[in-house]
Amino acid sequence: MVEAVEGNVPGKYYTTEDCAGCQVCVDIAPDNIDFDDDAGYAIVIKQPENDAEEELMVESIDSCPSEAIRDDGST
């Protein structure tokens, strides 16, 4: 398993150092993902709390050009 970067909240979804900084994920799921300007990568700031947020996280994973958003496979 690829290591999560510092700043991700605990939970199923996380980002890795593979983040290229495009911020597509932030545009898709702004309530759950933010860009850490100091670190230069996106972080998960809130795990999904409903079906709509879950769908946006999945869309973020599918849209990430560097495959830096991960799902640890837990339920």
N, CA, C and O of each residue as an XYZ file, in Angstrom:
300
protein
N       0.834     -1.178      0.000
C       0.000      0.000      0.000
C       0.883      1.247      0.000
O       1.868      1.321      0.734
N       0.525      2.205     -0.815
C       1.248      3.472     -0.896
C       0.905      4.291      0.338
O      -0.241      4.299      0.789
N       1.890      4.971      0.874
C       1.694      5.761      2.087
C       0.897      7.026      1.815
O       1.086      7.698      0.801
N       0.006      7.330      2.740
C      -0.742      8.583      2.693
C       0.185      9.727      3.092
O       1.077      9.557      3.923
N      -0.034     10.885      2.493
C       0.751     12.058      2.872
C       0.214     12.632      4.184
O      -0.932     12.378      4.556
N       1.029     13.390      4.865
C       0.632     14.031      6.102
C      -0.476     15.045      5.827
O      -0.437     15.763      4.828
N      -1.447     15.095      6.707
C      -2.526     16.056      6.577
C      -3.862     15.436      6.231
O      -4.901     16.057      6.455
N      -3.864     14.216      5.686
C      -5.123     13.529      5.420
C      -5.806     13.193      6.736
O      -5.155     12.783      7.696
N      -7.133     13.371      6.775
C      -7.872     12.927      7.956
C      -7.939     11.406      7.935
O      -7.922     10.804      6.862
N      -8.014     10.782      9.096
C      -8.118      9.317      9.127
C      -9.383      8.835      8.416
O     -10.429      9.482      8.474
N      -9.268      7.710      7.757
C     -10.416      7.124      7.088
C     -10.060      6.392      5.818
O      -8.888      6.189      5.500
N     -11.073      6.008      5.114
C     -10.980      5.180      3.915
C     -10.208      5.840      2.773
O      -9.421      5.180      2.094
N     -10.426      7.124      2.560
C      -9.803      7.820      1.432
C      -8.590      8.621      1.889
O      -8.562      9.162      2.995
N      -7.590      8.684      1.014
C      -6.383      9.445      1.318
C      -5.667      9.818      0.025
O      -5.948      9.261     -1.037
N      -4.751     10.752      0.126
C      -3.935     11.128     -1.032
C      -2.486     10.733     -0.770
O      -2.068     10.536      0.371
N      -1.736     10.624     -1.859
C      -0.337     10.195     -1.774
C       0.587     11.267     -2.360
O       0.133     12.270     -2.911
N       1.868     11.030     -2.228
C       2.853     11.979     -2.761
C       2.893     12.001     -4.283
O       3.628     12.795     -4.871
N       2.119     11.147     -4.919
C       2.036     11.150     -6.385
C       1.273     12.364     -6.919
O       1.273     12.614     -8.124
N       0.620     13.122     -6.025
C      -0.177     14.281     -6.425
C       0.662     15.255     -7.254
O       1.755     15.659     -6.857
N       0.115     15.619     -8.422
C       0.801     16.545     -9.327
C       0.363     17.994     -9.120
O       0.906     18.906     -9.743
N      -0.617     18.201     -8.245
C      -1.039     19.563     -7.944
C      -2.037     20.163     -8.913
O      -2.202     21.382     -8.932
N      -2.705     19.357     -9.714
C      -3.640     19.893    -10.720
C      -4.931     20.417    -10.095
O      -5.592     21.275    -10.681
N      -5.292     19.927     -8.940
C      -6.459     20.342     -8.176
C      -7.794     19.967     -8.809
O      -8.824     20.531     -8.438
N      -7.800     19.048     -9.736
C      -9.052     18.566    -10.317
C      -9.931     17.997     -9.204
O     -11.141     18.225     -9.194
N      -9.341     17.267     -8.280
C     -10.102     16.660     -7.189
C     -10.757     17.710     -6.293
O     -11.866     17.505     -5.799
N     -10.080     18.818     -6.089
C     -10.625     19.904     -5.271
C     -11.843     20.507     -5.968
O     -12.825     20.857     -5.313
N     -11.779     20.627     -7.287
C     -12.916     21.135     -8.045
C     -14.117     20.182     -7.959
O     -15.265     20.623     -7.907
N     -13.842     18.884     -7.945
C     -14.908     17.880     -7.919
C     -15.501     17.722     -6.518
O     -16.721     17.681     -6.361
N     -14.652     17.635     -5.515
C     -15.118     17.349     -4.148
C     -14.547     18.359     -3.144
O     -13.771     17.982     -2.266
N     -14.922     19.630     -3.266
C     -14.330     20.665     -2.409
C     -14.664     20.536     -0.922
O     -13.955     21.086     -0.078
N     -15.733     19.817     -0.598
C     -16.060     19.615      0.820
C     -15.200     18.534      1.455
O     -15.126     18.430      2.679
N     -14.549     17.728      0.620
C     -13.780     16.601      1.121
C     -12.282     16.684      0.853
O     -11.484     16.073      1.564
N     -11.908     17.433     -0.163
C     -10.493     17.512     -0.550
C     -10.098     18.973     -0.675
O     -10.849     19.795     -1.201
N      -8.902     19.280     -0.181
C      -8.378     20.642     -0.296
C      -6.927     20.557     -0.754
O      -6.296     19.504     -0.661
N      -6.417     21.653     -1.238
C      -5.016     21.698     -1.671
C      -4.193     22.385     -0.597
O      -4.518     23.495     -0.174
N      -3.134     21.731     -0.158
C      -2.230     22.286      0.839
C      -1.134     23.043      0.081
O      -0.196     22.439     -0.439
N      -1.265     24.357      0.026
C      -0.315     25.170     -0.736
C       1.114     25.025     -0.223
O       2.058     24.996     -1.012
N       1.273     24.935      1.083
C       2.618     24.814      1.663
C       3.283     23.495      1.281
O       4.470     23.456      0.956
N       2.510     22.428      1.323
C       3.065     21.108      1.011
C       3.113     20.844     -0.490
O       3.972     20.103     -0.969
N       2.180     21.457     -1.237
C       2.157     21.270     -2.683
C       1.384     20.056     -3.150
O       1.617     19.555     -4.250
N       0.459     19.576     -2.322
C      -0.360     18.447     -2.734
C      -1.749     18.542     -2.115
O      -1.975     19.290     -1.164
N      -2.669     17.769     -2.675
C      -4.045     17.713     -2.175
C      -4.103     16.781     -0.972
O      -3.334     15.826     -0.868
N      -5.039     17.081     -0.057
C      -5.266     16.224      1.102
C      -6.771     16.032      1.305
O      -7.577     16.895      0.956
N      -7.120     14.900      1.867
C      -8.512     14.649      2.233
C      -8.742     15.340      3.576
O      -8.114     15.010      4.582
N      -9.662     16.310      3.562
C      -9.930     17.089      4.776
C     -11.163     16.577      5.528
O     -11.364     16.905      6.698
N     -11.987     15.770      4.845
C     -13.176     15.203      5.471
C     -13.571     13.951      4.707
O     -13.688     13.979      3.482
N     -13.773     12.873      5.411
C     -14.251     11.651      4.784
C     -15.721     11.838      4.396
O     -16.438     12.584      5.062
N     -16.176     11.177      3.339
C     -17.567     11.308      2.910
C     -18.533     10.917      4.030
O     -18.312      9.952      4.762
N     -19.606     11.695      4.139
C     -20.608     11.440      5.172
C     -21.959     11.053      4.595
O     -22.901     10.784      5.341
N     -22.062     11.022      3.261
C     -23.331     10.641      2.632
C     -23.038     10.107      1.230
O     -21.900     10.146      0.762
N     -24.070      9.617      0.578
C     -23.900      9.009     -0.753
C     -23.380     10.010     -1.784
O     -22.564      9.655     -2.635
N     -23.845     11.252     -1.712
C     -23.409     12.260     -2.684
C     -21.912     12.522     -2.541
O     -21.200     12.593     -3.543
N     -21.434     12.666     -1.319
C     -19.994     12.895     -1.103
C     -19.184     11.670     -1.502
O     -18.083     11.799     -2.037
N     -19.721     10.489     -1.246
C     -19.048      9.244     -1.641
C     -18.894      9.201     -3.166
O     -17.828      8.851     -3.672
N     -19.938      9.552     -3.882
C     -19.886      9.574     -5.349
C     -18.848     10.566     -5.854
O     -18.148     10.286     -6.827
N     -18.742     11.716     -5.207
C     -17.751     12.716     -5.624
C     -16.330     12.243     -5.342
O     -15.414     12.549     -6.105
N     -16.142     11.511     -4.269
C     -14.804     10.968     -3.994
C     -14.417      9.941     -5.062
O     -13.278      9.924     -5.529
N     -15.356      9.099     -5.439
C     -15.089      8.114     -6.490
C     -14.794      8.829     -7.807
O     -13.887      8.434     -8.540
N     -15.549      9.866     -8.104
C     -15.291     10.647     -9.317
C     -13.898     11.287     -9.259
O     -13.201     11.351    -10.272
N     -13.499     11.757     -8.083
C     -12.163     12.342     -7.924
C     -11.081     11.312     -8.191
O     -10.087     11.605     -8.856
N     -11.272     10.110     -7.676
C     -10.308      9.030     -7.923
C     -10.203      8.755     -9.416
O      -9.105      8.656     -9.965
N     -11.349      8.634    -10.061
C     -11.376      8.329    -11.497
C     -10.799      9.460    -12.344
O     -10.292      9.212    -13.438
N     -10.870     10.686    -11.857
C     -10.428     11.856    -12.622
C      -8.983     12.263    -12.354
O      -8.426     13.078    -13.089
N      -8.380     11.715    -11.328
C      -7.016     12.110    -10.954
C      -6.001     11.609    -11.985
O      -5.840     10.400    -12.153
N      -5.318     12.524    -12.677
C      -4.375     12.096    -13.715
C      -3.135     11.399    -13.165
O      -2.473     10.660    -13.894
N      -2.810     11.620    -11.894
C      -1.621     10.985    -11.329
C      -1.961      9.837    -10.381
O      -1.076      9.290     -9.724
N      -3.244      9.472    -10.310
C      -3.707      8.375     -9.463
C      -3.248      8.537     -8.014
O      -2.822      7.578     -7.372
N      -3.343      9.770     -7.513
C      -2.848     10.085     -6.169
C      -3.909      9.989     -5.084
O      -3.593     10.124     -3.902
N      -5.159      9.758     -5.462
C      -6.220      9.607     -4.475
C      -6.526      8.124     -4.368
O      -6.765      7.449     -5.369
N      -6.515      7.635     -3.152
C      -6.682      6.202     -2.963
C      -7.846      5.875     -2.037
O      -8.276      6.690     -1.221
N      -8.331      4.668     -2.196
C      -9.366      4.082     -1.360
C      -8.712      2.846     -0.722
O      -8.271      1.940     -1.429
N      -8.654      2.816      0.604
C      -7.959      1.707      1.258
C      -8.730      0.390      1.215
O      -8.248     -0.632      1.704
N      -9.933      0.417      0.627
C     -10.712     -0.803      0.470
C     -11.582     -1.144      1.663
O     -12.331     -2.121      1.619
N     -11.500     -0.361      2.730
C     -12.351     -0.638      3.891
C     -13.771     -0.158      3.630
O     -14.005      0.641      2.723
N     -14.680     -0.627      4.397
C     -16.075     -0.195      4.218
C     -16.493      0.792      5.272
O     -17.633      1.255      5.268
